[in-house]
Amino acid sequence: MNQKMDNSLNSMVGKATFWSSMTETIAKIISPIVNMILARLLTPEAFGIVATLTMVTSFADIFTDAGFQKYIVQHEFSSIRELDNTTNVAFWTNLGISTLIFIVIFVARNKIAMMVGNPGYGNSISIASIVILLTSFSSIQQARYKRAFDFKTTFFIRTIGSFIPLFVTVPLALIFKNYWALLIGNLASNLFRAVALTIKSPWKPQFFYDIHTLKEMFSFSIWTLIESISIWLTSYIGTFIVGNYLSVFYLGLYKTTITTISSIVSIITSSLSPVLFAALSRCQANDNLFEETYFTFQRLTAVLVIPLGVGIFVYNKLITRILLGNQWLKVSGFLGLYGLNYSLLVIFNNYNSEVFRSKGKPKISLMVQLMYLMFLCPTLLYFVKKDFSVFTIFYGFAILEICVNSFLCLYLFFKIKFTTVLKNIMPSIVSAVIMGVFGKLMIEISISIVWQCISVFLCIGIYFMVLFIVFPNIRKEILNTVIVENMFRKVGLSNIYSNWFR
């Protein structure tokens, strides 16, 4: 029986990961292309202003969701009717909260603008806050798709939506030459997503509400909500400090660098994290299957994320020139350092957080975030007064502190040792270090962009050659994974896969 359950879960996870990977790959490839164009059309000041607006709306979105999405994904319901009723309660609660928050932001828009260091942009903040209303429609719908492992439907919606900035934001940037292009493009993307998810979903909102269900959801979600606030603080504390102590020019440099790295790395992580949380939630009662799922996801993610981080670090100037343009070279060093450490953050912290949440213990994740905040706030406040370059260097290293907190809690509460995790991803680390040394030597030969682009592909070849030859078990695991099998099957090459790779 357990074997059947394991196979069923593996099958669902494999299919979900395939479609999630396809979705995020296409969406995240489009995003850097759009940024490449916008970075050459708009100034860093425009990106700085939008960073401030996003800080406000993302904070409001925390309360809009109220943690109900995770409840719907994780909770075990006795029937479809109970699931539908709970979804209705979550939807109407989200809509009510988001409407109230929007009204508050609209009334206090000018004071909020002054508070975040952008006086005079009150009207822009109120318009940007329309996205909060749109999120209330799409948030619960996304939870239903995740719970059912239905990432195929969201693939088409997300793919179409990812092209909207290309056809909306870029033309508006050519016309307005300011931050309004980014703001309107973001609203258009969210509007399409909210409408499309609602139309395609088999569940539609009904007029049902139950206070008892709300209390049950809220008792589960209160710690998730508090945890989300702490995550928002750790994510945006740097934006708030730079925005208040430095100019919007430096805020644009800072936030665009972080956004660029996040968009690159999330090509991999955004496709796996939702599936990981859903998979861990389904096997939370089976400790052996739970740990096996966690280590497998972590190991396979490291195969791609670790060399990506090393590559960004080594080729930071090349990536800055290609993705942002020469006017952004001032932050190339920060981009490389943050890219390297962010890839480590994914493996050594983000996946640990999924363990805490899937086990229904967001208090642990909250503890990790609060310890990090206690370290991060005084550190950033001290170094922001020195110099922007000094600030970015210390911020690049400071983000690793949360990994220490995360593994301390992982060991104390789940008895998973750091050495076990390190051993789990050691093949990727060794292969990536060898690749990085090779890449550094290649850069010394010539600074030509053409040569450096060629050397990037040589580095990729070196990495996988070392990984597959020195660590044959990793090669077999990658080639035999359900994800790879699904990819071959979808393109009609299942016979080749069976004959050559099995």
TORPA-915939 format. One record per residue (C-alpha): residue number from 0; residue in three letters; x, y, z. Coordinates in pm, 1 decimal, m for minus. Example, Ala and Ser with C-alpha at 12.3 -4.5 7.8 and 13.67 -1.06 7.14 Angstrom:
REM TORPA-915939
<0 ALA <1230.0 m450.0 780.0>>
<1 SER <1367.0 m106.0 714.0>>
This chain:
REM TORPA-915939
<0 MET <0.0 0.0 0.0>>
<1 ASN <282.3 238.8 92.1>>
<2 GLN <459.4 147.9 m231.4>>
<3 LYS <148.8 239.5 m429.7>>
<4 MET <120.7 565.9 m240.6>>
<5 ASP <486.7 646.3 m307.8>>
<6 ASN <450.2 570.9 m678.3>>
<7 SER <131.8 775.7 m701.4>>
<8 LEU <295.9 1070.4 m529.6>>
<9 ASN <606.3 1041.3 m747.6>>
<10 SER <391.3 1038.4 m1058.7>>
<11 MET <195.4 1347.7 m953.1>>
<12 VAL <511.0 1528.3 m845.6>>
<13 GLY <686.8 1440.2 m1171.0>>
<14 LYS <403.0 1566.9 m1388.8>>
<15 ALA <353.0 1877.0 m1175.7>>
<16 THR <723.2 1956.3 m1179.4>>
<17 PHE <737.9 1914.9 m1556.2>>
<18 TRP <458.0 2165.9 m1618.6>>
<19 SER <576.3 2397.2 m1342.6>>
<20 SER <927.0 2389.7 m1489.4>>
<21 MET <795.6 2466.5 m1837.1>>
<22 THR <586.9 2753.1 m1700.3>>
<23 GLU <860.8 2916.9 m1500.0>>
<24 THR <1125.1 2865.4 m1766.8>>
<25 ILE <922.7 3047.7 m2030.0>>
<26 ALA <803.8 3318.2 m1789.0>>
<27 LYS <1147.6 3380.1 m1643.2>>
<28 ILE <1317.4 3385.2 m1982.2>>
<29 ILE <1075.2 3652.8 m2100.8>>
<30 SER <1133.0 3861.1 m1786.9>>
<31 PRO <1509.4 3917.2 m1840.7>>
<32 ILE <1443.2 3997.1 m2206.7>>
<33 VAL <1194.0 4265.0 m2104.8>>
<34 ASN <1436.8 4397.6 m1842.6>>
<35 MET <1716.1 4409.4 m2102.8>>
<36 ILE <1500.9 4642.5 m2311.7>>
<37 LEU <1363.8 4850.9 m2023.5>>
<38 ALA <1706.6 4897.9 m1863.3>>
<39 ARG <1814.1 5072.7 m2181.4>>
<40 LEU <1497.4 5283.1 m2213.0>>
<41 LEU <1449.6 5390.1 m1851.0>>
<42 THR <1682.2 5537.4 m1589.6>>
<43 PRO <1772.2 5379.1 m1253.4>>
<44 GLU <1551.3 5646.6 m1090.3>>
<45 ALA <1242.2 5498.5 m1260.4>>
<46 PHE <1322.3 5152.9 m1123.2>>
<47 GLY <1384.4 5307.4 m781.7>>
<48 ILE <1038.9 5465.5 m773.5>>
<49 VAL <872.2 5140.1 m875.7>>
<50 ALA <1069.5 4956.1 m606.6>>
<51 THR <912.7 5184.8 m346.6>>
<52 LEU <562.5 5132.1 m485.9>>
<53 THR <614.3 4756.2 m490.6>>
<54 MET <729.5 4763.8 m129.8>>
<55 VAL <394.4 4912.6 m25.4>>
<56 THR <171.9 4686.4 m237.9>>
<57 SER <360.7 4366.7 m149.0>>
<58 PHE <316.3 4442.4 220.6>>
<59 ALA <m57.3 4491.0 169.4>>
<60 ASP <m72.7 4163.2 m27.1>>
<61 ILE <39.9 3977.1 283.8>>
<62 PHE <m283.8 4068.9 459.2>>
<63 THR <m488.9 4011.1 145.2>>
<64 ASP <m383.4 3645.4 132.7>>
<65 ALA <m384.5 3611.1 514.1>>
<66 GLY <m212.9 3272.3 480.0>>
<67 PHE <m531.3 3104.0 351.9>>
<68 GLN <m360.7 2980.9 35.3>>
<69 LYS <m127.2 2755.4 234.4>>
<70 TYR <m421.0 2628.8 440.9>>
<71 ILE <m606.9 2517.3 127.9>>
<72 VAL <m296.5 2346.1 m13.3>>
<73 GLN <m194.6 2173.4 309.0>>
<74 HIS <m514.2 2089.9 499.7>>
<75 GLU <m672.5 1745.9 465.7>>
<76 PHE <m1044.2 1789.2 388.0>>
<77 SER <m1305.4 1518.9 446.4>>
<78 SER <m1492.4 1590.4 122.1>>
<79 ILE <m1497.5 1805.2 m191.6>>
<80 ARG <m1789.0 1998.9 m45.4>>
<81 GLU <m1586.6 2092.6 261.4>>
<82 LEU <m1299.2 2201.1 36.8>>
<83 ASP <m1532.2 2415.9 m175.7>>
<84 ASN <m1695.4 2576.1 128.3>>
<85 THR <m1357.2 2655.7 280.7>>
<86 THR <m1240.4 2801.6 m49.3>>
<87 ASN <m1546.7 3028.4 m59.1>>
<88 VAL <m1481.3 3154.6 291.5>>
<89 ALA <m1117.6 3221.9 204.6>>
<90 PHE <m1210.8 3401.6 m118.3>>
<91 TRP <m1468.9 3637.7 31.8>>
<92 THR <m1245.6 3709.4 330.1>>
<93 ASN <m955.1 3794.0 99.5>>
<94 LEU <m1173.1 4017.9 m114.3>>
<95 GLY <m1306.6 4202.2 190.5>>
<96 ILE <m962.6 4253.6 343.0>>
<97 SER <m809.6 4367.4 14.4>>
<98 THR <m1089.5 4620.7 m41.8>>
<99 LEU <m1040.9 4762.6 307.4>>
<100 ILE <m663.9 4785.1 260.4>>
<101 PHE <m703.8 4957.2 m75.3>>
<102 ILE <m931.3 5220.3 80.0>>
<103 VAL <m683.7 5282.2 363.8>>
<104 ILE <m392.9 5321.6 119.9>>
<105 PHE <m596.4 5557.4 m99.6>>
<106 VAL <m690.2 5781.3 194.5>>
<107 ALA <m337.5 5783.7 344.1>>
<108 ARG <m148.1 5774.3 11.5>>
<109 ASN <46.3 6098.3 64.0>>
<110 LYS <154.7 6009.4 417.7>>
<111 ILE <261.3 5664.0 301.8>>
<112 ALA <465.3 5819.2 19.5>>
<113 MET <653.1 6036.3 270.4>>
<114 MET <704.0 5740.0 503.7>>
<115 VAL <877.9 5529.9 236.7>>
<116 GLY <1098.0 5818.2 124.6>>
<117 ASN <911.8 5919.2 m194.0>>
<118 PRO <708.1 6233.9 m115.1>>
<119 GLY <488.2 6348.4 m401.3>>
<120 TYR <411.4 5998.6 m530.4>>
<121 GLY <91.6 5941.5 m331.7>>
<122 ASN <m132.2 5911.5 m638.4>>
<123 SER <108.5 5661.0 m794.1>>
<124 ILE <92.6 5447.9 m480.0>>
<125 SER <m288.2 5446.7 m483.9>>
<126 ILE <m297.9 5339.8 m850.0>>
<127 ALA <m34.3 5072.9 m795.7>>
<128 SER <m247.1 4939.9 m507.8>>
<129 ILE <m517.5 4827.8 m751.1>>
<130 VAL <m304.9 4515.4 m786.4>>
<131 ILE <m410.5 4423.5 m430.5>>
<132 LEU <m770.1 4381.0 m546.6>>
<133 LEU <m656.9 4168.5 m840.6>>
<134 THR <m446.0 3946.4 m615.0>>
<135 SER <m750.3 3864.8 m403.2>>
<136 PHE <m906.0 3697.9 m709.5>>
<137 SER <m601.3 3500.9 m824.4>>
<138 SER <m455.4 3394.8 m486.9>>
<139 ILE <m720.6 3140.7 m389.6>>
<140 GLN <m754.4 3010.9 m744.2>>
<141 GLN <m380.7 2937.9 m749.4>>
<142 ALA <m416.0 2744.4 m422.8>>
<143 ARG <m670.8 2511.8 m579.4>>
<144 TYR <m443.4 2443.7 m876.3>>
<145 LYS <m145.8 2372.7 m649.0>>
<146 ARG <m345.7 2141.3 m426.5>>
<147 ALA <m455.3 1936.3 m727.1>>
<148 PHE <m99.4 1937.6 m870.8>>
<149 ASP <m260.0 2097.8 m1179.3>>
<150 PHE <32.1 2301.4 m1309.0>>
<151 LYS <m59.0 2224.7 m1670.8>>
<152 THR <m348.2 2472.8 m1671.8>>
<153 THR <m142.6 2747.0 m1511.5>>
<154 PHE <128.6 2684.2 m1771.0>>
<155 PHE <m79.3 2830.0 m2053.2>>
<156 ILE <m211.1 3119.5 m1844.4>>
<157 ARG <131.8 3210.8 m1709.6>>
<158 THR <293.1 3177.3 m2052.1>>
<159 ILE <46.1 3414.9 m2216.8>>
<160 GLY <68.6 3652.1 m1920.3>>
<161 SER <446.9 3662.4 m1939.5>>
<162 PHE <425.3 3819.4 m2284.6>>
<163 ILE <205.1 4105.7 m2165.7>>
<164 PRO <496.4 4322.3 m2040.7>>
<165 LEU <663.1 4276.3 m2379.3>>
<166 PHE <360.4 4416.5 m2560.7>>
<167 VAL <244.9 4665.5 m2295.1>>
<168 THR <536.9 4782.7 m2079.4>>
<169 VAL <795.4 4822.1 m2355.9>>
<170 PRO <573.0 5033.7 m2587.9>>
<171 LEU <469.1 5250.2 m2291.8>>
<172 ALA <836.5 5294.4 m2198.1>>
<173 LEU <902.3 5425.0 m2547.4>>
<174 ILE <612.6 5670.8 m2508.6>>
<175 PHE <635.5 5787.2 m2146.2>>
<176 LYS <1005.9 5728.8 m2072.4>>
<177 ASN <924.8 5699.6 m1701.8>>
<178 TYR <805.8 5465.2 m1427.6>>
<179 TRP <440.7 5468.8 m1543.6>>
<180 ALA <531.2 5211.2 m1807.3>>
<181 LEU <637.9 4965.3 m1537.1>>
<182 LEU <336.6 5040.8 m1319.8>>
<183 ILE <75.0 4998.9 m1594.9>>
<184 GLY <244.4 4687.0 m1731.0>>
<185 ASN <234.4 4524.9 m1387.0>>
<186 LEU <m136.9 4602.1 m1350.8>>
<187 ALA <m211.2 4458.1 m1695.2>>
<188 SER <m29.6 4131.7 m1612.9>>
<189 ASN <m214.3 4087.1 m1284.1>>
<190 LEU <m551.3 4168.3 m1442.0>>
<191 PHE <m503.9 3903.9 m1709.9>>
<192 ARG <m392.2 3643.8 m1455.1>>
<193 ALA <m689.5 3707.5 m1224.5>>
<194 VAL <m944.8 3685.6 m1507.1>>
<195 ALA <m788.5 3382.1 m1679.2>>
<196 LEU <m745.3 3178.0 m1359.7>>
<197 THR <m1106.6 3241.4 m1262.2>>
<198 ILE <m1246.6 3149.2 m1604.6>>
<199 LYS <m1043.9 2825.4 m1635.7>>
<200 SER <m1095.8 2709.9 m1277.6>>
<201 PRO <m1357.4 2436.6 m1216.7>>
<202 TRP <m1428.3 2610.8 m885.6>>
<203 LYS <m1618.9 2936.9 m903.4>>
<204 PRO <m1694.1 3171.6 m609.8>>
<205 GLN <m2032.7 3111.0 m447.6>>
<206 PHE <m2214.0 3310.5 m183.5>>
<207 PHE <m2124.9 3097.3 116.0>>
<208 TYR <m1972.3 3210.1 444.7>>
<209 ASP <m1915.6 3038.0 776.8>>
<210 ILE <m1759.8 3201.1 1082.5>>
<211 HIS <m1653.4 2867.1 1231.1>>
<212 THR <m1455.6 2784.7 915.6>>
<213 LEU <m1298.0 3130.1 923.7>>
<214 LYS <m1187.0 3080.8 1284.9>>
<215 GLU <m1036.8 2742.7 1200.4>>
<216 MET <m847.7 2884.9 902.9>>
<217 PHE <m731.7 3186.3 1096.6>>
<218 SER <m605.5 2976.5 1388.3>>
<219 PHE <m395.3 2782.9 1137.7>>
<220 SER <m290.4 3086.5 935.1>>
<221 ILE <m209.4 3339.8 1207.9>>
<222 TRP <149.5 3221.8 1240.2>>
<223 THR <184.1 3192.8 864.1>>
<224 LEU <62.9 3552.7 839.8>>
<225 ILE <314.2 3671.8 1098.4>>
<226 GLU <585.6 3471.9 923.7>>
<227 SER <494.5 3637.1 592.0>>
<228 ILE <531.5 3979.1 753.3>>
<229 SER <876.7 3885.0 881.1>>
<230 ILE <975.4 3759.8 533.3>>
<231 TRP <854.2 4088.5 385.2>>
<232 LEU <1064.2 4279.9 637.6>>
<233 THR <1378.6 4083.0 556.3>>
<234 SER <1313.2 4125.0 183.0>>
<235 TYR <1243.0 4497.4 187.5>>
<236 ILE <1441.6 4631.1 481.8>>
<237 GLY <1728.8 4706.7 243.7>>
<238 THR <1492.5 4887.9 5.4>>
<239 PHE <1354.9 5098.4 291.7>>
<240 ILE <1700.5 5187.7 424.8>>
<241 VAL <1849.0 5274.5 84.1>>
<242 GLY <1536.6 5472.1 m7.0>>
<243 ASN <1559.5 5682.5 308.5>>
<244 TYR <1936.6 5730.2 335.3>>
<245 LEU <2033.3 5744.9 m32.7>>
<246 SER <1871.7 5874.9 m353.1>>
<247 VAL <1623.2 5694.7 m580.1>>
<248 PHE <1913.2 5654.9 m824.9>>
<249 TYR <2096.7 5425.1 m583.8>>
<250 LEU <1769.5 5260.5 m486.2>>
<251 GLY <1717.0 5177.2 m853.6>>
<252 LEU <2068.3 5029.9 m879.9>>
<253 TYR <2019.7 4826.5 m564.1>>
<254 LYS <1671.0 4691.7 m632.0>>
<255 THR <1724.8 4624.3 m1002.7>>
<256 THR <2033.0 4415.7 m922.0>>
<257 ILE <1838.2 4206.8 m671.5>>
<258 THR <1542.1 4171.0 m908.0>>
<259 THR <1769.6 4066.4 m1195.6>>
<260 ILE <1936.7 3793.8 m989.7>>
<261 SER <1604.5 3675.0 m849.7>>
<262 SER <1454.7 3650.2 m1198.8>>
<263 ILE <1751.2 3444.2 m1322.2>>
<264 VAL <1768.5 3201.9 m1028.8>>
<265 SER <1390.8 3171.2 m1003.3>>
<266 ILE <1382.7 3020.9 m1353.0>>
<267 ILE <1479.0 2706.9 m1160.7>>
<268 THR <1345.4 2759.6 m809.9>>
<269 SER <1000.2 2898.7 m892.0>>
<270 SER <916.8 2583.8 m1085.2>>
<271 LEU <1023.1 2352.9 m801.8>>
<272 SER <927.3 2529.6 m476.7>>
<273 PRO <546.9 2515.4 m524.1>>
<274 VAL <567.6 2147.0 m612.9>>
<275 LEU <801.9 2078.7 m320.1>>
<276 PHE <563.2 2236.9 m70.1>>
<277 ALA <264.9 2045.6 m209.1>>
<278 ALA <463.0 1719.0 m213.7>>
<279 LEU <598.9 1760.0 140.2>>
<280 SER <252.5 1851.4 267.5>>
<281 ARG <110.3 1528.6 122.5>>
<282 CYS <373.4 1306.7 290.0>>
<283 GLN <420.7 1497.1 617.4>>
<284 ALA <302.0 1195.1 819.8>>
<285 ASN <559.6 962.8 660.6>>
<286 ASP <900.2 1073.8 794.2>>
<287 ASN <1107.3 853.9 563.1>>
<288 LEU <923.2 962.4 248.9>>
<289 PHE <928.6 1322.6 373.1>>
<290 GLU <1308.9 1330.6 411.0>>
<291 GLU <1361.9 1144.7 85.2>>
<292 THR <1147.6 1401.5 m99.5>>
<293 TYR <1330.0 1692.2 65.4>>
<294 PHE <1678.9 1560.4 m12.2>>
<295 THR <1588.6 1466.2 m370.5>>
<296 PHE <1451.8 1810.6 m450.6>>
<297 GLN <1747.8 1976.8 m282.7>>
<298 ARG <2003.6 1761.7 m463.4>>
<299 LEU <1850.8 1808.3 m808.6>>
<300 THR <1801.4 2181.5 m755.0>>
<301 ALA <2164.9 2219.0 m650.4>>
<302 VAL <2273.7 2060.6 m979.7>>
<303 LEU <2143.3 2371.1 m1157.3>>
<304 VAL <2145.0 2648.3 m895.7>>
<305 ILE <2500.1 2612.4 m759.5>>
<306 PRO <2679.6 2638.2 m1099.1>>
<307 LEU <2443.5 2921.4 m1193.3>>
<308 GLY <2552.8 3119.3 m887.8>>
<309 VAL <2920.4 3052.1 m955.8>>
<310 GLY <2873.5 3151.6 m1318.9>>
<311 ILE <2707.3 3480.9 m1224.2>>
<312 PHE <2993.6 3555.0 m984.5>>
<313 VAL <3263.9 3484.4 m1243.7>>
<314 TYR <3089.7 3655.5 m1537.6>>
<315 ASN <2931.1 3945.5 m1347.4>>
<316 LYS <3046.2 4216.5 m1591.9>>
<317 LEU <2933.6 4019.8 m1896.3>>
<318 ILE <2589.9 3955.1 m1743.4>>
<319 THR <2552.6 4321.0 m1644.6>>
<320 ARG <2638.8 4439.6 m1995.9>>
<321 ILE <2401.7 4195.8 m2162.0>>
<322 LEU <2103.6 4220.1 m1927.1>>
<323 LEU <2122.4 4582.7 m1812.5>>
<324 GLY <2365.6 4777.8 m2026.6>>
<325 ASN <2684.0 4975.3 m1962.9>>
<326 GLN <2509.3 5237.8 m1747.7>>
<327 TRP <2463.3 4967.9 m1480.0>>
<328 LEU <2828.2 4851.8 m1463.6>>
<329 LYS <2861.1 5027.8 m1129.4>>
<330 VAL <2675.5 4736.5 m968.9>>
<331 SER <2840.3 4449.4 m1159.6>>
<332 GLY <3043.3 4346.1 m854.0>>
<333 PHE <2732.0 4348.1 m635.9>>
<334 LEU <2543.9 4149.8 m899.0>>
<335 GLY <2811.2 3879.8 m899.4>>
<336 LEU <2840.5 3856.9 m520.4>>
<337 TYR <2466.4 3857.3 m465.0>>
<338 GLY <2415.9 3599.3 m739.1>>
<339 LEU <2662.4 3358.5 m577.3>>
<340 ASN <2523.5 3397.7 m225.9>>
<341 TYR <2161.0 3394.8 m338.9>>
<342 SER <2212.2 3055.3 m500.6>>
<343 LEU <2346.5 2927.8 m167.4>>
<344 LEU <2051.0 3090.1 9.9>>
<345 VAL <1807.6 2886.7 m200.6>>
<346 ILE <1968.8 2557.7 m102.9>>
<347 PHE <2059.1 2635.5 258.1>>
<348 ASN <1752.3 2835.1 364.1>>
<349 ASN <1458.4 2850.0 124.7>>
<350 TYR <1407.1 2474.9 104.5>>
<351 ASN <1437.5 2449.9 482.3>>
<352 SER <1151.3 2697.3 510.5>>
<353 GLU <936.8 2465.9 297.8>>
<354 VAL <1008.1 2191.4 551.7>>
<355 PHE <890.1 2410.6 840.0>>
<356 ARG <571.8 2518.7 660.1>>
<357 SER <478.7 2177.1 520.9>>
<358 LYS <503.6 2031.7 872.4>>
<359 GLY <259.8 2300.1 988.9>>
<360 LYS <523.4 2480.3 1196.5>>
<361 PRO <556.3 2833.5 1056.5>>
<362 LYS <662.2 2947.8 1405.5>>
<363 ILE <1004.2 2797.3 1336.5>>
<364 SER <1037.8 2988.1 1010.6>>
<365 LEU <928.1 3302.8 1195.0>>
<366 MET <1200.8 3245.4 1453.5>>
<367 VAL <1459.6 3212.9 1175.2>>
<368 GLN <1343.3 3538.2 1013.5>>
<369 LEU <1341.9 3733.5 1341.1>>
<370 MET <1695.3 3623.5 1428.5>>
<371 TYR <1804.1 3733.3 1082.1>>
<372 LEU <1633.2 4071.7 1120.6>>
<373 MET <1811.6 4131.2 1451.5>>
<374 PHE <2140.3 4088.3 1266.4>>
<375 LEU <2048.4 4253.9 936.9>>
<376 CYS <1894.9 4584.4 1052.9>>
<377 PRO <2190.3 4725.0 1252.6>>
<378 THR <2435.4 4592.5 991.3>>
<379 LEU <2264.9 4770.2 700.5>>
<380 LEU <2203.4 5089.9 899.9>>
<381 TYR <2573.3 5106.6 984.4>>
<382 PHE <2713.7 5040.7 637.4>>
<383 VAL <2461.9 5248.7 438.9>>
<384 LYS <2620.0 5556.6 598.1>>
<385 LYS <2964.7 5457.1 471.5>>
<386 ASP <2928.4 5422.5 97.3>>
<387 PHE <2693.8 5252.5 m150.9>>
<388 SER <2968.2 5015.3 m271.4>>
<389 VAL <3059.7 4918.1 85.1>>
<390 PHE <2690.4 4872.7 167.3>>
<391 THR <2634.5 4633.4 m123.8>>
<392 ILE <2939.8 4423.6 m36.1>>
<393 PHE <2828.3 4370.3 321.1>>
<394 TYR <2468.4 4310.5 216.9>>
<395 GLY <2590.0 4046.7 m29.6>>
<396 PHE <2750.7 3855.4 257.0>>
<397 ALA <2489.7 3938.6 522.1>>
<398 ILE <2217.3 3736.6 349.3>>
<399 LEU <2408.4 3417.3 433.6>>
<400 GLU <2353.3 3470.1 805.8>>
<401 ILE <1998.3 3343.6 776.3>>
<402 CYS <2134.9 3009.4 654.8>>
<403 VAL <2302.5 2962.1 994.1>>
<404 ASN <1973.0 3027.1 1173.1>>
<405 SER <1784.6 2799.3 936.4>>
<406 PHE <2011.6 2498.5 981.7>>
<407 LEU <2026.0 2546.8 1355.2>>
<408 CYS <1646.8 2514.8 1369.0>>
<409 LEU <1642.1 2231.2 1116.1>>
<410 TYR <1869.4 2027.8 1340.2>>
<411 LEU <1702.5 2119.0 1669.8>>
<412 PHE <1348.6 2038.8 1555.0>>
<413 PHE <1394.5 1777.3 1279.6>>
<414 LYS <1739.9 1630.7 1353.7>>
<415 ILE <1863.1 1696.1 999.8>>
<416 LYS <2235.8 1771.3 1015.3>>
<417 PHE <2411.8 2034.7 808.1>>
<418 THR <2681.8 1781.7 722.6>>
<419 THR <2414.9 1552.8 574.9>>
<420 VAL <2286.6 1833.6 353.6>>
<421 LEU <2640.0 1933.5 254.1>>
<422 LYS <2719.3 1575.1 157.1>>
<423 ASN <2393.4 1562.3 m38.2>>
<424 ILE <2495.2 1851.5 m266.3>>
<425 MET <2873.3 1805.3 m261.8>>
<426 PRO <2890.3 1678.8 m625.0>>
<427 SER <2740.2 2008.0 m745.4>>
<428 ILE <2974.1 2215.9 m529.4>>
<429 VAL <3289.2 2035.7 m644.0>>
<430 SER <3190.0 2048.3 m1011.2>>
<431 ALA <3089.8 2416.4 m988.0>>
<432 VAL <3418.4 2518.2 m822.4>>
<433 ILE <3617.2 2346.6 m1099.4>>
<434 MET <3396.4 2519.5 m1356.0>>
<435 GLY <3448.0 2857.4 m1184.3>>
<436 VAL <3827.5 2823.8 m1190.3>>
<437 PHE <3814.4 2730.6 m1557.8>>
<438 GLY <3589.3 3031.1 m1630.8>>
<439 LYS <3820.7 3269.7 m1449.4>>
<440 LEU <4114.1 3148.3 m1658.4>>
<441 MET <3910.3 3192.9 m1977.5>>
<442 ILE <3831.6 3555.5 m1888.4>>
<443 GLU <4203.4 3625.8 m1847.7>>
<444 ILE <4261.7 3524.8 m2211.4>>
<445 SER <4040.9 3801.3 m2354.5>>
<446 ILE <3781.7 4057.5 m2242.5>>
<447 SER <3598.3 4031.8 m2575.7>>
<448 ILE <3223.7 3980.2 m2524.7>>
<449 VAL <3217.2 3721.5 m2804.7>>
<450 TRP <3500.6 3521.3 m2645.5>>
<451 GLN <3342.2 3540.8 m2299.8>>
<452 CYS <3010.3 3415.6 m2438.7>>
<453 ILE <3192.7 3121.9 m2597.0>>
<454 SER <3371.9 3050.4 m2270.2>>
<455 VAL <3036.2 3041.4 m2087.4>>
<456 PHE <2929.5 2745.3 m2299.3>>
<457 LEU <3269.0 2583.5 m2246.6>>
<458 CYS <3217.5 2621.8 m1870.3>>
<459 ILE <2876.5 2456.1 m1890.8>>
<460 GLY <3036.6 2164.8 m2074.0>>
<461 ILE <3316.1 2139.7 m1816.0>>
<462 TYR <3064.5 2140.8 m1530.1>>
<463 PHE <2846.9 1859.8 m1660.7>>
<464 MET <3146.3 1659.5 m1777.8>>
<465 VAL <3293.2 1664.7 m1425.3>>
<466 LEU <2953.3 1604.3 m1263.6>>
<467 PHE <2861.5 1307.1 m1482.7>>
<468 ILE <3204.9 1141.9 m1495.3>>
<469 VAL <3321.1 1190.2 m1136.8>>
<470 PHE <2974.4 1138.4 m983.6>>
<471 PRO <2797.5 867.8 m1191.0>>
<472 ASN <2516.9 829.7 m935.3>>
<473 ILE <2407.5 1187.7 m1002.3>>
<474 ARG <2410.3 1120.4 m1376.3>>
<475 LYS <2186.4 817.9 m1334.7>>
<476 GLU <1949.0 1002.5 m1102.9>>
<477 ILE <1909.5 1297.3 m1339.6>>
<478 LEU <1855.4 1081.9 m1647.0>>
<479 ASN <1613.0 851.9 m1466.8>>
<480 THR <1406.2 1122.7 m1302.6>>
<481 VAL <1037.3 1141.1 m1390.1>>
<482 ILE <1085.7 1501.1 m1504.4>>
<483 VAL <1332.4 1402.8 m1777.7>>
<484 GLU <1116.0 1109.8 m1881.4>>
<485 ASN <812.8 1337.0 m1912.8>>
<486 MET <1009.6 1584.7 m2123.2>>
<487 PHE <1109.3 1312.3 m2370.0>>
<488 ARG <755.1 1174.4 m2375.9>>
<489 LYS <597.6 1515.3 m2441.1>>
<490 VAL <814.2 1573.4 m2747.2>>
<491 GLY <755.6 1222.2 m2882.2>>
<492 LEU <1099.1 1077.0 m2800.4>>
<493 SER <1000.0 820.3 m2537.5>>
<494 ASN <1154.1 533.8 m2737.7>>
<495 ILE <1490.4 709.3 m2753.3>>
<496 TYR <1474.0 772.5 m2379.0>>
<497 SER <1392.4 407.3 m2303.9>>
<498 ASN <1662.6 268.6 m2532.6>>
<499 TRP <1947.0 504.4 m2439.4>>
<500 PHE <1893.8 638.8 m2089.4>>
<501 ARG <1706.9 374.8 m1888.9>>
